[in-house]
Amino acid sequence: MQLRYNFRVYPTPGQCEALARAFGCARVVFNDGLHARQTAREAGLPYVSDAELSKQVITQAKQSPDRAWLGEVSAVVLQQA
């Protein structure tokens, strides 16, 4: 027997803003990771591992002034992206 539940969430305006920020950061990290792997593949370099990708796309990006805003969201969101 399988059960299925439906839930409707009504976030507050502050929660909507936090969710939008988290989703936006996850999208940017995913796109950066995809770009890094595609660039490596086109250049004939070996496959970029998940650990190396996390270091490049998340850790180093947070330290740069252009992507410092990635530090505003949970690291879990970024790692799962």
C-alpha positions in Angstrom: 0.0 0.0 0.0 1.3 3.4 -0.9 0.2 6.6 0.7 0.4 10.0 -0.9 0.1 13.3 0.8 -0.4 16.8 -0.6 0.8 19.8 1.3 0.3 23.5 0.5 2.8 25.9 1.9 2.1 29.6 2.4 5.4 31.2 3.2 5.6 34.7 4.7 7.2 37.5 2.7 10.5 37.0 4.6 10.4 33.3 3.9 9.7 33.9 0.2 12.7 36.2 0.0 14.9 33.6 1.7 13.7 30.8 -0.6 14.2 33.0 -3.7 17.8 33.7 -2.5 18.5 30.1 -1.9 17.1 28.9 -5.2 18.9 31.7 -7.1 22.3 30.8 -5.5 21.7 27.1 -6.2 21.0 27.9 -9.9 24.2 29.9 -10.2 26.3 27.2 -8.5 24.8 24.5 -10.8 25.4 26.6 -13.9 29.0 27.3 -12.8 29.6 23.6 -12.2 28.1 22.6 -15.5 30.3 25.2 -17.3 33.4 24.0 -15.5 32.8 20.4 -16.6 32.0 21.4 -20.2 35.1 23.5 -20.5 37.3 20.7 -19.1 35.7 18.2 -21.5 36.2 20.5 -24.5 39.8 21.1 -23.6 40.4 17.4 -23.4 41.2 17.5 -19.6 40.2 14.7 -17.3 36.7 14.7 -15.7 36.4 17.2 -12.9 35.6 15.4 -9.6 32.8 16.4 -7.3 35.4 17.5 -4.6 37.4 19.6 -7.0 34.2 21.1 -8.4 32.9 22.0 -5.0 36.2 23.6 -4.2 36.2 25.7 -7.4 32.5 26.6 -7.6 31.6 27.1 -4.0 34.7 27.6 -1.7 36.7 29.8 -4.1 33.7 31.6 -5.4 32.6 32.6 -1.9 36.1 34.2 -1.4 35.9 36.3 -4.6 34.3 39.7 -4.4 32.0 39.0 -7.4 30.4 36.0 -5.7 30.7 36.8 -2.0 26.9 36.8 -1.8 26.9 33.0 -2.0 27.9 33.1 1.6 24.4 34.4 2.6 22.7 31.0 2.1 23.2 27.6 3.7 26.2 25.7 2.4 24.0 22.6 2.1 21.9 24.2 -0.6 25.0 25.0 -2.6 26.6 21.5 -2.1 23.4 19.8 -3.3 23.2 22.0 -6.4 
